[in-house]
Amino acid sequence: MRRKIVAERTSLIDASGIRKVFALAATLKDPINFSIGLPDFDVPEPIKDAAIDAIHRGINRYSQTAGDKILLDKITDRVKTETPWQNPGVLVTSGVSGALLLTFMAMIDPGDEVIIPDPYFVIYKHVVRMLGGKCVYVDTYPDFELPVEKIAAAITDKTKLIVLNSPANPTGAVYSRQAVQDMAALAAEKEIVVMSDEIYDLFCYDGPCTSIADYYEHTLLIKGFSKSYAMTGWRMGYAAAGSDPVRQIIEEMTKIQQYTFVCAPAPFQMAAVTAMDLDVQEYIEPYHKKRDMIYEGLKDHYEIAAKPGGAFYLFVKAPDWAANATEFVKKAIENNVLVIPGNVFSEQDTHFRISYTTTDEKIAAGIEVLQKLAKG
């Protein structure tokens, strides 16, 4: 056809590098798969039972756009317990990715600037760019700590939003309490909304993870069920706000949801109610051991700035023999180890991401291969 049928905005993104490797895994025979951030345990049985029960009870129709009242009340009570907010606005979303999309659609106009610490979760960059916004990347290398002074220097009159992600994907970094408090003070001084993506909030290995919501009321708090409860395919997340200006963002997100997702999956909303009462530490605790296992196995062979404090990722500098991380990843895949090049998550291509959501046996086998590859 001569008539152009594809929107210009599609040229601003490429197929996800993570998904490309994930698809490659299906073509390999028994690979050591360190690629996708997918918990290796299944949805706990009580949560499955709640979903099945909801389906059998006929909870298969649309819920209200913002979510079923039972789940909304449950989330509201949780937010009131975990933050200083006493009257939070809440929206149930189709996964955290759905919450992120709605956030950016509700906030970003062409030309608006969004400050994003680099490395970053892949969706931030691509959605902001598709909406005509400008990503302002703030370098966090080599230790991936929250660089408050650099963020301060990056703020302009066009800054609309600051994005935080702790525990972080792809680095596993957990921001220190002091850094978060300093960030809250800066955001308050500049009167800028902070979006805090806390999808990995239960994966904290060296003490509790500090949330900026504890210190800054103009925070848009985003959490989900996919990682902590292994419900990645069920698409359940939520957004919450504590102040009137940010509650207005929630209202606009809800309005947009009417014309996009309509609502989060109804039977899985009932399962999420059950999930919120379930202690999943027995599922999460093994990842503490896995973190230690892979860190100790690689730290003497690769440059790793710091032991990650949360999530289930290790962001490792490629060895000197490789021109860049992409070259190293190709070599790793040739040796049946699937990892993700750092340029999927960063403006640099110096590191690669390991997701250690697999068996201890696979981790041990992967360490052995990666130790050999470190030498070239």
Secondary structure by P-SEA (a helix, b strand, c coil): cccccccaaaaaccccaaaaaaaaaaacccccccccccccccccaaaaaaaaaaaaacccccccccccaaaaaaaaaaaaaaccccbbbbbbcccaaaaaaaaaaacccccbbbbbcccccaaaaaaaaaacbbbbccccccccccaaaaaaaaccccccbbbbbcccccccccccaaaaaaaaaaaaaabbbbbbbccccccccccbbbbccccccccbbbbbcccccccccccccbbbbccaaaaaaaaaaaaaaaaccccccaaaaaaaaaaaaccccccaaaaaaaaaaaaaaccccccccccccccbbbbbbcccccccaaaaaaaaaaacbbbbccccccccccbbbbbccccaaaaaaaaaaaaaaccc
